[in-house]
Amino acid sequence: MYILGINAYHGDSSACILKDGIVIAASEEERFKRIKHWAGFPSEAIKFCFEAAAISVEDLDYVCISRDPKANLSKKILHTLKNKIGVKTIFDRLINTKKVSSVKEELAKVFSLSSSNLKAEFHNIEHHRSHIASSFFASKFKESAILSIDGFGDFTSTMTAIGEENKIKVLDSVIYPHSLGVFYTAVTQFLGFPNYGDEYKVMGLAPYGKPNFLKQLKEILKITDDGFFNLNEKYFLHFKDGVVMDWEGGKPSIASLFTKEWEALFGKARTNADELEQCHIDLATSVQKYTEQVIFHMLHKLHQQTGVENICITGGVAQNSVANGKILENTDFKQIYIPSAGHDAGTSIGSALYLYHHILGKKRLPEITTAYFGRKSDQEEIINVLEKANVSYRVLTDEKLFDTVSEKLISGGVIGWFQGRAEFGSRALGHRSILVDPRRKDAKELLNEKIKRRESFRPFAPSILKEAVSKYFIQNDEVPFMEKVFDIKKEKQDEIPAVTHIDGTGRLQTVDKNVSPRYHKLISKFSEKSGVPILLNTSFNENEPIVNKPEEALDCFLRTKMDMLVMENIVVER
């Protein structure tokens, strides 16, 4: 049985293929279109999935779309009438809804077929049910509480549920326009980070300040006795005007969400050209701290409702790795699972898993422990790219390769590391990564000068051998998808300054030799020589989506000051 899962006409458009419930391939469309957070129809990701699965569209049994235009329809109509939403906003949403409803025709176009030739059965799976399924059905838990939090999707911003074997029971939800995701995005915009998906910058800035604005934030978002929250509508434009979104050219953008009342509380909004002042930093600290409090509040209630020890977290707010790392310490849950793509890209897999297990009733499958579902390049393709560009290279044995790369790292080199199948999700996990020695105090300056050119307050992440976590971190847990931030032991912080954030934390990735054998082998070789079982790992890109193909890796290498490019066993040096 083959199921195609699609997230379309929404931020982080993506596609996946399941064979008998197993994920065969998955990718975001941005990796092919080269536009961050691409929001159109994922035509290239779909083509890739069929190529990877070695099937044709005629082999499909089901197609799942992670949107359901009929969900909460009466609530949508009531909200529109009550708030006299503008004609343009209504028109834009109707166009988007029509696109979602025409997925069958769009899919047929991709393969130059008539829609009547598509024999697959089509299913619209509500947005948050898709999120929930992407976490619970991917986990090892037979029973678990589930929390999905994001901006909004299908008129819902938050959903709680309990999963038991192959069924999910929705417990409660928060209906738009009340949204923790919108709250965090509004602060992000107010702080002068206007791009779609910039919330991670606020999370990175937060450790530099003090939570001096909690009182004001509690005026904007109020925690409620039912385990959820309400927004104060006088501070948000979307209550009356809707969320004004633009998908022109596939690049998503959201118009300003906050009203003039914000400035009465916090002062003049910062533009991205203004200097960051202490008041801005303190606001970032405050919103991160308060968001964590709201998440813990919801989880306390959810634990009381369910009484189970396991929790699955998903949705865009599940990308908040700082909050994720504190959940087990601040709630009564004992185990946690967060997928590699908790954001909207992951709903393509989630919608397909929801159909396979909840609707079709198929038995649960092993936990998804890998994110390596993307494109792969073989040696012949890589060599052809290099020779076409007239670039010199060496082909090394494994033994020589790991020795050469580890030596380069120790001597201060910045390495572009391109291996195996690309990661599904927003984080590079050792297959499309830039690597540096974590012992270097100047690593941040080195990377920003040579490649990244990003804000100085944003940290870099440690990839650590799974078996060495307890030696360096206070918390000891598996973090395969770089989805949590943990406290680094004080006595170890000076040893790995390049990956220790200002507050003594690190957003780690635990590297399992059974999941990432080559990356594990490289870190092990580096550890043999340096005594440190960690590498600084940042995504292989330069203000663009993570590289997907050898051409993109080579282009990034040539236009930056990277010292070495490694694609499989092929090495290029300056």
TIMI-82801 format. One line per 2 residues: their letters; for each residue x, y, z of N, C-alpha, C. Coordinates in steps of 0.1 Angstrom, whole numbers. Example, Ala and Ser with C-alpha at 12.3 -4.5 7.8 and 13.67 -1.06 7.14 Angstrom:
<recs>
as> 132 -57 78 123 -45 78 132 -33 78; 128 -22 71 137 -11 71 129 0 79
</recs>
This chain:
<recs>
my> 8 -12 0 0 0 0 9 12 0; 6 21 -9 14 34 -10 5 46 -7
il> 9 55 2 2 67 5 11 79 3; 6 88 -4 13 101 -6 7 111 4
gi> 16 117 12 11 128 21 16 141 16; 8 151 17 11 164 11 8 176 21
na> 17 185 23 14 198 29 15 208 18; 3 214 14 3 223 2 -4 236 6
yh> 1 247 -1 -6 260 0 -5 265 15; 6 262 21 8 266 35 23 266 37
gd> 28 274 47 42 274 49 48 261 50; 61 260 45 69 247 46 62 236 39
ss> 58 239 27 52 229 18 61 216 17; 55 204 17 63 192 17 55 180 11
ac> 62 169 10 55 157 5 63 145 11; 56 134 12 62 121 16 55 109 10
il> 62 98 10 56 85 5 57 75 16; 46 68 19 46 57 29 43 44 21
kd> 51 34 24 49 21 19 45 12 30; 33 7 30 28 -1 41 31 5 55
gi> 29 18 55 31 26 68 45 30 71; 55 26 63 69 30 65 72 42 56
vi> 78 52 62 82 64 54 94 60 45; 92 61 32 102 58 22 110 70 18
aa> 103 81 17 109 94 13 101 105 18; 107 117 21 100 129 25 110 141 23
se> 104 152 19 112 164 17 104 176 16; 109 187 21 103 200 19 105 205 5
ee> 96 212 0 97 218 -14 108 229 -15; 111 235 -4 121 246 -4 134 240 -8
rf> 137 227 -6 150 222 -9 152 221 -24; 141 221 -32 142 221 -46 140 234 -52
kr> 130 242 -47 127 255 -52 137 266 -48; 145 263 -37 155 271 -31 150 285 -26
ik> 137 284 -21 131 296 -15 126 291 -1; 131 297 10 128 293 23 113 293 26
hw> 109 282 32 95 280 37 85 280 25; 89 276 14 81 276 2 66 272 5
ag> 57 279 0 43 277 5 33 273 -7; 38 269 -18 29 266 -29 26 251 -29
fp> 25 246 -41 22 231 -43 36 224 -44; 38 213 -36 51 207 -36 54 198 -47
se> 54 203 -59 55 194 -71 68 187 -72; 79 194 -69 93 188 -70 95 178 -59
ai> 90 181 -47 91 172 -36 83 159 -39; 72 160 -45 63 149 -49 71 140 -60
kf> 77 147 -70 84 139 -80 96 132 -73; 103 138 -64 114 132 -57 109 119 -50
cf> 98 121 -43 93 109 -35 89 97 -44; 84 100 -55 81 89 -65 94 83 -70
ea> 104 91 -73 117 85 -77 123 77 -67; 123 82 -54 129 75 -43 122 62 -40
aa> 109 62 -42 101 49 -39 101 40 -52; 106 45 -63 106 38 -76 92 33 -79
is> 82 42 -78 69 39 -83 64 50 -92; 52 48 -98 46 58 -106 33 62 -99
ve> 27 73 -103 15 78 -97 4 68 -98; 4 60 -108 -7 49 -109 -6 39 -98
dl> 6 38 -91 7 28 -80 1 33 -67; -3 46 -66 -8 52 -54 -21 46 -50
dy> -23 43 -37 -36 39 -32 -43 50 -26; -36 59 -19 -42 70 -12 -34 83 -13
vc> -40 94 -13 -34 107 -12 -40 115 0; -31 120 9 -36 127 20 -31 142 20
is> -40 151 22 -37 165 23 -39 170 37; -29 176 43 -30 180 58 -37 193 60
rd> -48 194 53 -57 206 55 -71 200 52; -81 205 59 -95 202 57 -104 214 57
pk> -107 220 45 -115 232 44 -128 232 51; -133 220 54 -146 218 61 -145 219 76
an> -133 218 81 -131 217 96 -135 231 102; -142 231 112 -146 243 120 -153 253 111
ls> -160 249 101 -166 258 91 -176 268 98; -184 263 107 -194 271 113 -187 282 122
kk> -176 278 128 -169 288 137 -162 298 128; -157 294 116 -151 304 107 -162 314 102
il> -173 310 99 -184 319 94 -188 328 105; -190 323 117 -194 331 129 -184 342 132
ht> -171 338 132 -160 347 134 -160 358 124; -162 355 111 -161 364 100 -173 375 102
lk> -185 370 105 -196 379 106 -195 387 118; -190 382 129 -189 389 142 -179 400 141
nk> -168 398 134 -157 408 134 -156 416 121; -166 413 112 -166 421 100 -153 421 93
ig> -148 409 91 -134 407 85 -135 413 71; -124 420 67 -123 427 54 -125 418 42
vk> -130 424 31 -133 416 19 -120 410 13; -109 417 13 -97 412 8 -92 399 15
ti> -93 400 28 -88 388 36 -97 376 33; -110 378 33 -120 368 30 -117 362 16
fd> -114 371 6 -112 367 -8 -99 358 -8; -88 363 -1 -76 355 -1 -77 342 5
rl> -85 341 16 -87 328 22 -95 318 13; -105 324 6 -113 316 -3 -105 310 -14
in> -96 318 -19 -87 314 -30 -78 302 -25; -72 304 -13 -64 294 -7 -72 281 -5
tk> -84 282 0 -93 271 2 -96 263 -11; -98 271 -21 -101 265 -34 -88 257 -39
kv> -76 263 -37 -64 256 -41 -63 243 -33; -66 243 -20 -65 231 -12 -75 220 -18
ss> -86 225 -22 -96 216 -27 -93 211 -41; -83 217 -48 -80 213 -62 -67 205 -62
vk> -63 199 -51 -50 191 -51 -50 180 -61; -61 173 -63 -62 162 -73 -58 167 -87
ee> -63 179 -91 -60 185 -104 -45 189 -105; -40 195 -94 -26 199 -94 -17 187 -95
la> -20 176 -88 -12 164 -88 -12 158 -102; -24 158 -108 -24 153 -122 -16 161 -132
kv> -15 174 -130 -7 183 -138 8 179 -137; 12 176 -125 26 173 -122 31 161 -131
fs> 22 152 -134 25 140 -142 19 141 -156; 14 153 -160 8 154 -173 -3 144 -176
ls> -12 143 -166 -23 133 -167 -36 141 -165; -47 134 -169 -60 139 -166 -64 134 -152
ss> -70 143 -144 -74 139 -130 -82 126 -130; -89 124 -140 -97 111 -141 -89 99 -141
nl> -76 100 -145 -67 89 -145 -61 86 -132; -63 94 -122 -58 92 -108 -67 83 -101
ka> -63 71 -98 -72 61 -91 -71 61 -76; -61 69 -71 -60 69 -56 -72 76 -50
ef> -74 72 -37 -85 78 -29 -79 90 -22; -86 101 -22 -81 114 -16 -87 116 -3
hn> -79 121 7 -84 124 20 -79 137 25; -87 145 30 -83 158 37 -83 155 52
ie> -71 156 58 -69 154 72 -67 167 79; -75 170 89 -74 183 96 -60 186 100
hh> -56 199 100 -43 203 102 -36 198 115; -43 200 127 -37 196 139 -38 181 142
rs> -47 174 136 -47 160 137 -35 154 129; -32 161 118 -20 157 111 -7 160 119
hi> -7 171 126 4 174 135 5 163 146; -6 160 152 -6 150 163 -2 136 159
as> -6 132 147 -2 119 142 12 119 138; 18 130 134 32 130 130 41 128 142
sf> 36 130 154 43 128 166 40 114 173; 27 112 176 23 100 183 26 87 175
fa> 22 87 162 24 74 155 38 72 151; 47 82 152 61 81 149 68 76 162
sk> 62 78 173 68 74 186 68 60 189; 75 56 200 75 42 204 63 39 214
fk> 56 50 218 46 49 229 34 42 224; 29 32 232 16 26 229 5 35 234
es> 8 43 244 -2 52 250 5 65 253; -1 76 250 6 89 252 -4 101 252
ai> -1 111 260 -8 124 259 -1 131 247; -9 140 240 -3 146 229 -7 161 229
ls> 2 170 226 0 184 226 5 190 213; -4 197 205 0 203 193 -3 218 194
id> 8 226 192 7 241 193 13 248 182; 6 256 175 12 264 164 5 278 163
gf> 7 284 151 0 297 149 -14 294 147; -18 287 136 -31 283 133 -31 274 121
gd> -41 266 120 -44 258 108 -57 252 109; -65 253 99 -79 249 99 -87 255 111
ft> -84 268 114 -91 276 124 -88 271 139; -77 263 140 -74 259 154 -59 262 156
st> -56 266 169 -42 269 172 -35 259 181; -43 252 189 -38 243 199 -48 231 200
mt> -42 219 201 -51 207 203 -44 198 213; -52 192 222 -48 181 231 -55 168 227
ai> -48 157 230 -53 144 226 -47 134 234; -52 122 234 -46 110 239 -45 99 228
ge> -34 93 227 -32 83 217 -31 69 224; -38 60 218 -38 46 224 -37 37 212
en> -25 29 211 -22 20 200 -24 28 186; -34 24 179 -36 30 165 -48 40 165
ki> -52 45 176 -62 55 176 -58 68 184; -64 79 179 -62 92 186 -75 97 190
kv> -77 101 202 -89 108 207 -86 122 211; -92 131 203 -90 146 206 -97 149 219
ld> -90 156 228 -96 160 241 -102 174 241; -94 183 235 -98 197 236 -90 205 226
sv> -94 218 224 -87 226 214 -89 241 217; -80 249 212 -81 263 213 -84 268 199
iy> -95 275 197 -99 280 184 -93 294 181; -89 295 168 -85 309 163 -96 319 166
ph> -93 331 170 -80 338 168 -70 337 181; -74 329 191 -65 328 203 -54 318 199
sl> -42 323 200 -30 314 195 -17 318 202; -11 308 208 2 310 214 13 313 204
gv> 11 306 192 20 309 181 19 323 176; 7 328 174 5 342 170 11 352 180
fy> 9 349 193 15 357 203 30 358 202; 37 347 200 52 347 199 56 354 186
ta> 48 351 175 52 358 162 50 373 163; 40 378 170 38 392 172 50 399 179
vt> 55 392 190 66 397 196 78 397 187; 80 386 180 91 385 170 91 397 160
qf> 79 400 155 78 411 146 81 425 153; 76 426 165 78 439 172 93 441 175
lg> 100 430 177 115 431 179 123 433 167; 116 434 155 123 438 143 128 426 135
fp> 122 414 137 125 402 129 113 399 121; 111 404 109 99 404 102 96 391 93
ny> 106 383 91 105 372 81 97 361 87; 90 354 78 83 342 82 93 332 88
gd> 91 327 100 100 317 106 111 323 114; 110 336 117 121 343 125 120 340 140
ey> 111 333 144 109 331 159 121 326 166; 129 317 159 141 311 165 151 322 169
kv> 151 334 162 160 344 166 157 350 180; 144 351 183 140 355 196 144 345 207
mg> 143 332 204 147 322 213 162 323 215; 170 326 205 185 327 206 189 339 214
la> 181 350 213 184 362 219 180 362 234; 170 354 238 165 354 251 175 352 263
py> 185 344 262 194 342 273 202 355 277; 202 365 268 211 377 271 204 387 280
gk> 191 385 283 184 396 291 178 391 304; 169 399 309 161 395 321 146 396 318
pn> 138 388 325 124 388 322 116 399 328; 119 411 324 114 423 331 100 427 326
fl> 95 420 316 82 424 310 71 414 312; 73 405 321 63 394 323 49 400 327
kq> 49 411 335 36 417 339 28 422 327; 35 428 317 29 433 305 24 422 296
lk> 32 412 295 28 400 287 16 393 292; 15 393 306 3 387 312 -10 395 309
ei> -8 407 306 -19 416 301 -24 412 287; -14 408 279 -16 405 265 -22 390 263
lk> -16 381 271 -21 367 270 -23 362 284; -36 358 287 -40 354 300 -41 339 301
it> -35 333 311 -37 319 314 -51 316 320; -58 306 315 -71 303 320 -72 290 328
dd> -83 289 336 -84 278 345 -87 265 338; -91 265 325 -93 253 318 -81 247 312
gf> -69 252 316 -57 247 311 -51 253 298; -58 263 294 -54 270 281 -51 285 284
fn> -55 293 275 -52 308 275 -61 315 266; -61 329 268 -68 338 259 -59 349 255
ln> -61 354 243 -54 366 239 -63 378 242; -57 390 246 -64 402 247 -65 409 233
ek> -77 409 228 -78 413 214 -74 427 211; -73 436 221 -69 450 217 -54 451 213
yf> -47 440 216 -33 441 212 -30 434 199; -40 428 192 -38 420 180 -47 425 169
lh> -41 427 157 -48 431 145 -57 420 139; -53 407 141 -59 396 134 -73 394 139
fk> -77 399 151 -91 397 156 -101 403 146; -97 415 141 -106 423 132 -102 421 117
dg> -89 421 115 -85 422 101 -81 408 95; -81 398 104 -76 385 100 -60 385 99
vv> -54 374 97 -40 373 95 -37 375 80; -31 387 77 -29 390 62 -16 383 58
md> -18 373 49 -6 365 45 -5 366 30; 8 365 25 11 366 11 20 354 7
we> 16 347 -3 24 336 -8 30 338 -22; 31 351 -26 35 354 -39 49 348 -42
gg> 49 341 -53 62 334 -57 65 322 -48; 56 318 -40 59 307 -30 65 311 -18
kp> 70 324 -16 76 328 -4 66 334 6; 64 327 17 54 332 26 58 344 34
si> 48 353 37 51 364 46 38 367 53; 39 373 65 28 376 74 29 391 77
as> 18 398 75 18 413 78 18 414 93; 21 426 97 22 429 112 9 425 119
lf> 12 419 131 1 413 139 -3 422 151; 6 431 155 4 438 168 -2 452 165
tk> -10 457 175 -16 470 174 -7 481 180; -12 493 179 -4 504 185 -4 503 200
ew> -13 495 206 -12 494 221 0 487 226; 7 479 217 20 473 221 30 484 224
ea> 30 494 216 40 505 218 37 512 231; 24 513 235 21 519 248 27 511 259
lf> 28 498 257 34 490 268 49 489 267; 55 488 255 69 484 254 77 495 247
gk> 71 506 243 79 516 235 78 513 220; 85 521 212 84 521 198 89 507 193
ar> 82 502 183 86 489 177 100 491 170; 108 481 171 121 481 165 120 477 150
tn> 127 483 141 129 478 128 141 470 127; 143 462 117 155 453 116 167 461 113
ad> 166 474 111 178 483 109 182 490 121; 173 489 132 177 496 144 186 487 153
el> 194 494 161 202 487 171 194 479 181; 199 467 185 192 460 196 196 466 209
eq> 186 471 216 188 477 229 184 467 240; 188 471 252 185 461 263 171 459 265
ch> 162 469 263 148 467 264 143 456 254; 149 456 242 145 446 232 149 432 237
id> 161 431 242 166 418 247 158 413 259; 154 422 268 146 418 279 132 414 275
la> 127 420 265 114 415 260 115 401 254; 126 398 247 128 385 241 129 375 253
ts> 136 378 263 137 370 275 124 367 281; 116 378 282 103 377 289 93 368 281
vq> 93 370 268 83 362 260 87 347 260; 100 344 259 104 330 260 101 324 273
ky> 103 332 284 100 327 298 85 325 299; 77 334 294 63 333 296 57 322 287
te> 62 321 275 58 310 266 60 296 273; 72 295 279 74 282 287 64 280 298
qv> 61 291 305 51 290 316 37 285 310; 33 291 299 20 287 293 20 272 288
if> 32 268 282 33 254 278 32 245 290; 39 248 301 39 239 313 25 239 319
hm> 18 251 318 4 252 323 -5 242 315; -4 242 302 -12 233 294 -9 218 297
lh> 4 215 299 9 202 301 4 197 315; 4 205 325 -1 201 338 -15 197 337
kl> -23 204 330 -37 201 329 -39 188 321; -31 187 310 -32 175 302 -28 162 310
hq> -18 164 318 -14 152 326 -25 148 336; -32 158 342 -43 156 351 -54 149 344
qt> -57 153 331 -67 146 323 -65 132 320; -52 129 316 -49 116 310 -43 106 320
gv> -35 112 329 -28 103 339 -17 94 333; -13 97 321 -2 89 315 12 95 317
en> 22 88 315 36 93 317 43 98 305; 37 95 293 44 98 281 37 110 274
ic> 45 119 268 40 131 261 46 132 247; 38 135 237 42 138 224 40 153 221
it> 49 160 217 48 174 214 50 177 199; 42 185 193 43 188 179 36 202 176
gg> 37 206 163 33 219 159 45 229 159; 43 240 153 54 250 151 60 254 164
va> 52 255 175 58 259 188 67 248 193; 66 235 188 74 224 192 88 226 187
qn> 91 236 178 104 239 174 112 247 185; 105 251 195 111 258 206 119 249 215
sv> 131 247 211 139 236 217 143 240 232; 143 253 235 146 257 249 135 252 258
an> 122 254 254 111 249 262 111 234 262; 113 228 251 113 213 251 123 207 261
gk> 134 213 262 144 207 271 141 208 286; 130 216 289 126 218 303 113 211 307
il> 107 204 297 94 198 299 94 187 310; 103 178 309 103 167 318 106 171 332
en> 114 182 334 118 187 347 107 196 353; 98 201 345 87 210 350 73 204 349
td> 72 192 345 59 185 345 60 171 351; 49 164 352 49 150 357 51 140 346
fk> 53 144 334 56 134 323 70 129 325; 72 116 321 85 109 323 92 107 310
qi> 85 106 299 92 104 286 85 113 275; 93 118 266 88 127 256 93 123 242
yi> 85 125 232 88 124 218 85 136 210; 94 141 202 92 152 193 98 149 180
ps> 90 149 169 95 145 156 105 155 150; 112 150 140 122 159 134 116 171 127
ag> 104 170 123 97 181 116 84 183 124; 85 190 135 73 193 143 65 204 137
hd> 72 212 128 65 223 121 56 218 110; 51 227 102 41 223 92 46 214 82
ag> 59 213 79 64 204 69 60 189 73; 61 187 87 58 174 92 44 169 90
ts> 35 178 87 21 174 85 19 165 73; 28 165 63 27 156 52 28 142 57
ig> 38 139 65 39 126 71 28 123 81; 24 133 89 13 131 99 0 127 92
sa> -3 134 81 -16 131 75 -17 117 70; -5 112 64 -4 99 59 -5 88 70
ly> 2 91 81 1 82 93 -12 82 99; -19 93 99 -33 94 105 -42 85 97
ly> -41 85 84 -49 77 75 -46 62 78; -33 59 77 -29 45 78 -33 38 91
hh> -31 45 102 -34 40 115 -48 42 120; -52 55 121 -65 59 128 -76 55 119
il> -75 58 106 -87 56 97 -87 42 92; -76 37 87 -75 23 81 -74 13 92
gk> -69 17 104 -69 7 115 -57 -2 114; -46 2 107 -34 -7 106 -26 -6 119
kr> -19 -17 122 -11 -19 134 0 -9 135; 4 -5 147 16 4 149 29 -3 144
lp> 38 6 140 51 2 135 62 7 144; 74 3 142 85 8 150 87 23 150
ei> 92 28 161 95 43 162 103 48 151; 100 60 147 108 67 136 120 74 144
tt> 132 69 142 144 74 149 153 81 139; 150 82 127 158 89 117 151 100 110
ay> 158 110 105 152 121 97 158 120 83; 165 110 80 172 109 67 163 103 56
fg> 154 112 52 144 107 42 145 114 28; 155 123 27 156 132 16 165 126 5
rk> 169 135 -4 176 132 -16 190 127 -13; 195 117 -21 209 112 -20 216 113 -33
sd> 229 115 -33 237 116 -45 248 105 -44; 250 98 -56 260 88 -56 273 94 -61
qe> 284 86 -61 297 91 -64 298 96 -78; 292 89 -87 292 93 -101 286 107 -104
ei> 275 110 -97 268 123 -99 277 134 -93; 283 131 -82 292 141 -75 304 144 -84
in> 310 134 -89 322 136 -98 319 143 -110; 307 140 -116 303 147 -128 301 162 -126
vl> 296 166 -114 294 180 -110 307 187 -109; 317 180 -102 330 186 -100 338 188 -113
ek> 337 178 -121 345 178 -134 339 189 -144; 326 190 -143 319 200 -152 323 214 -147
an> 325 216 -134 330 229 -129 345 230 -129; 352 220 -134 367 220 -135 373 222 -121
vs> 368 215 -111 373 215 -98 380 203 -94; 392 205 -89 401 193 -85 395 186 -73
yr> 397 173 -72 392 166 -61 400 153 -58; 398 147 -46 404 134 -43 394 125 -39
vl> 395 112 -42 386 101 -37 394 93 -27; 389 93 -15 396 86 -4 389 74 1
td> 396 64 7 390 53 14 384 59 27; 375 51 33 369 55 45 379 58 56
ek> 389 49 57 399 51 68 407 64 66; 411 67 53 418 79 50 409 91 51
lf> 396 90 47 387 101 48 385 106 62; 382 98 71 379 102 85 392 107 92
dt> 403 102 88 416 107 94 418 121 88; 417 123 75 419 136 69 410 147 74
vs> 397 144 75 387 154 79 389 157 94; 392 147 102 394 150 116 406 159 118
ek> 417 156 111 429 164 112 426 179 107; 418 180 97 415 194 92 407 201 102
li> 398 194 109 390 201 120 399 205 131; 408 197 135 417 200 146 427 212 143
sg> 430 213 130 439 224 126 431 237 123; 418 237 126 411 250 125 402 251 112
gv> 401 240 105 393 240 92 378 241 94; 371 247 85 357 247 84 353 238 73
ig> 345 227 76 342 216 67 328 216 63; 325 215 50 312 213 44 311 197 43
wf> 301 192 50 299 177 51 286 173 45; 287 166 34 276 163 25 275 147 24
qg> 266 141 31 266 126 31 252 121 30; 250 109 24 238 102 24 226 110 20
ra> 214 106 26 202 112 23 200 125 32; 194 135 26 192 148 33 182 146 44
ef> 183 155 54 174 154 65 160 160 62; 150 154 68 136 160 67 134 168 80
gs> 132 181 78 130 189 90 139 201 88; 139 210 98 146 223 96 160 223 101
ra> 164 212 106 178 211 112 187 201 105; 199 205 103 209 196 97 214 187 108
lg> 215 174 105 218 164 115 230 155 111; 240 162 104 252 155 101 252 149 87
hr> 242 152 79 242 148 65 243 160 55; 239 171 60 240 184 52 245 194 62
si> 257 193 67 262 201 78 275 208 75; 277 219 82 290 226 83 296 223 97
lv> 308 218 97 314 213 110 327 221 114; 328 223 127 340 230 132 343 224 146
dp> 356 225 149 361 221 162 354 229 173; 347 222 183 339 230 193 348 236 204
rr> 361 233 204 370 238 214 374 252 210; 372 257 198 376 270 194 368 281 200
kd> 375 290 207 368 302 213 363 311 202; 370 311 190 367 320 180 358 314 169
ak> 352 303 172 344 296 161 332 304 156; 325 311 165 314 319 161 318 330 151
el> 329 337 154 334 347 146 339 341 133; 346 330 134 351 323 122 340 319 112
ln> 330 313 117 319 309 109 311 321 103; 309 331 111 301 343 106 310 351 96
ek> 323 350 97 332 357 88 333 349 75; 334 336 76 336 328 64 324 324 57
ik> 312 322 64 301 317 58 288 323 62; 284 323 75 270 325 79 266 340 79
rr> 274 349 83 271 363 84 257 365 91; 255 359 102 243 360 109 245 367 123
es> 234 370 130 234 378 142 243 371 152; 251 379 159 261 374 169 255 367 180
fr> 242 369 184 236 363 195 231 349 193; 231 345 180 226 331 177 236 321 179
pf> 233 310 187 243 300 191 245 290 180; 256 282 181 258 270 173 256 258 181
ap> 253 247 175 249 235 182 259 224 183; 259 216 194 268 205 195 262 192 191
si> 269 184 182 266 170 179 275 162 188; 269 154 196 277 146 206 273 131 205
lk> 284 123 206 281 108 206 271 105 217; 261 97 213 250 93 222 255 88 236
ea> 266 80 235 271 74 247 279 84 256; 281 96 252 289 106 260 281 117 266
vs> 268 117 264 259 128 268 261 131 283; 261 120 291 261 123 306 274 129 311
ky> 285 128 303 298 134 306 298 149 305; 289 154 296 289 168 293 276 176 297
fi> 265 169 298 252 176 300 246 171 313; 240 180 320 233 177 333 221 167 330
qn> 213 170 320 202 161 317 208 150 308; 203 138 308 208 127 300 196 121 293
de> 194 124 280 183 118 273 187 118 258; 180 110 251 182 109 236 176 122 230
vp> 184 128 221 179 140 214 183 139 199; 177 130 192 182 126 179 180 137 168
fm> 170 146 171 167 156 161 170 171 165; 180 172 174 184 185 179 172 193 184
ek> 162 186 191 150 193 194 149 198 208; 160 196 216 160 201 230 173 208 233
vf> 172 218 242 183 225 248 185 220 262; 198 215 265 201 211 278 212 219 285
di> 214 218 298 224 225 305 237 217 304; 248 224 300 261 219 299 267 220 313
kk> 274 209 317 280 209 330 291 220 331; 291 227 342 299 239 344 314 236 341
ek> 319 224 346 333 221 344 336 217 330; 326 216 321 328 213 307 327 225 298
qd> 321 235 303 318 247 294 330 253 287; 341 254 295 353 260 289 360 251 279
ei> 357 238 280 362 228 271 356 229 257; 343 233 257 336 234 244 329 248 242
pa> 337 259 242 331 272 242 323 275 229; 327 269 218 320 272 206 306 268 205
vt> 302 258 214 288 253 214 281 256 227; 287 264 236 281 267 249 275 281 248
hi> 262 282 249 255 295 248 258 303 261; 255 315 260 258 325 271 252 320 285
dg> 241 313 284 235 308 297 240 294 301; 250 289 294 256 276 298 248 264 292
tg> 240 266 282 233 256 276 238 252 262; 232 241 256 235 238 242 224 230 236
rl> 220 233 224 210 226 217 216 214 210; 216 203 217 224 192 213 217 182 203
qt> 225 175 196 220 163 188 228 151 193; 221 141 198 228 129 202 229 120 189
vd> 242 116 187 245 108 174 246 93 177; 237 86 172 236 71 174 243 64 162
kn> 253 55 165 260 48 155 251 40 146; 240 35 151 231 27 143 222 35 133
vs> 221 48 136 212 57 128 221 65 119; 232 70 124 242 79 116 256 73 117
pr> 258 62 111 271 55 112 283 63 108; 282 70 97 294 78 92 296 90 100
yh> 286 97 104 287 109 112 293 105 126; 288 94 131 293 88 144 308 85 143
kl> 312 79 132 326 75 130 335 87 129; 330 98 122 338 110 122 340 117 135
is> 329 118 143 330 123 157 339 115 165; 338 101 164 346 92 171 361 94 168
kf> 364 96 155 378 98 151 383 111 157; 375 122 156 378 135 162 381 133 177
se> 373 125 183 374 123 198 387 116 201; 391 106 193 403 99 195 415 109 196
ks> 414 119 187 426 128 186 425 140 195; 413 144 199 411 157 206 407 154 221
gv> 401 142 223 396 139 236 382 145 239; 376 150 228 362 156 229 353 149 219
pi> 342 143 224 333 135 215 322 144 209; 326 156 205 316 166 201 321 173 188
ll> 312 177 179 315 186 168 305 197 168; 310 209 165 300 220 162 293 217 149
nt> 280 217 149 273 214 137 263 225 134; 264 231 122 254 241 117 250 237 103
sf> 239 242 99 233 237 86 242 242 74; 243 233 64 251 236 52 243 245 43
ne> 244 258 45 238 268 37 243 282 40; 240 291 32 244 305 34 232 314 30
ne> 223 317 40 211 325 38 203 319 27; 200 306 27 192 299 17 188 286 24
pi> 179 279 18 175 265 23 188 257 24; 188 247 32 199 238 33 202 231 20
vn> 215 230 16 218 224 3 212 210 2; 208 207 -10 202 195 -13 210 186 -23
kp> 216 192 -33 223 186 -44 238 189 -43; 246 181 -50 261 185 -51 263 198 -57
ee> 256 202 -67 258 216 -73 256 227 -62; 246 225 -54 244 236 -44 255 236 -33
al> 259 224 -29 270 223 -20 283 229 -25; 286 226 -38 298 232 -44 297 247 -45
dc> 285 252 -50 283 266 -51 285 273 -37; 280 267 -27 281 273 -13 296 273 -9
fl> 303 262 -12 317 261 -9 325 272 -17; 323 274 -29 330 283 -38 328 298 -35
rt> 316 301 -30 313 315 -28 316 319 -14; 319 310 -5 323 313 9 338 310 11
km> 342 310 23 356 308 26 357 294 34; 348 285 31 349 272 37 363 266 33
dm> 369 258 42 382 252 39 382 239 31; 372 231 34 371 218 28 357 214 25
lv> 355 207 14 341 202 10 343 187 9; 334 180 17 335 165 16 321 160 12
me> 320 154 0 308 148 -5 310 133 -6; 303 125 2 306 111 3 321 109 6
ni> 328 102 -3 343 100 0 351 109 -9; 345 120 -14 352 129 -23 355 142 -16
vv> 368 146 -17 373 157 -9 377 168 -19; 373 180 -16 377 192 -23 383 202 -13
er> 395 207 -16 402 216 -7 406 229 -14; 407 240 -7 412 252 -14 427 251 -16
</recs>
